[in-house]
Amino acid sequence: MKKIKIKGMSCQHCVMAVTKALSAIDGIEKVSVDLASAAATYEETKPVALSVIAEAVRKAGYDVVE
């Protein structure tokens, strides 16, 4: 499992938006977003660049903390 920190989430709607954004990326599965820790975990079925993941999270309205 890989883990990223996410900035800007404040409610369950935020969790759902980030989950949907990450799940839509080809090569990402088993996404789990935790509001309390402001983090998302996921598995890669093939390598996915962090920049691709960060862009999807940004498009959903949040930021990846690197």
DAZI-V320318 format. One record per helix or strand of 2 or more residues. SS is the DSSP state (@ for helix, = for strand). FROM is the first residue (numbers start at 0). LEN is the number of residues. If there is no record, write none. Layout:
# DAZI-V320318
<<SS;FROM;LEN> <SS;FROM;LEN>>
This chain:
# DAZI-V320318
<<=;1;6> <@;11;12> <=;27;7> <=;38;6> <@;49;10> <=;62;3>>
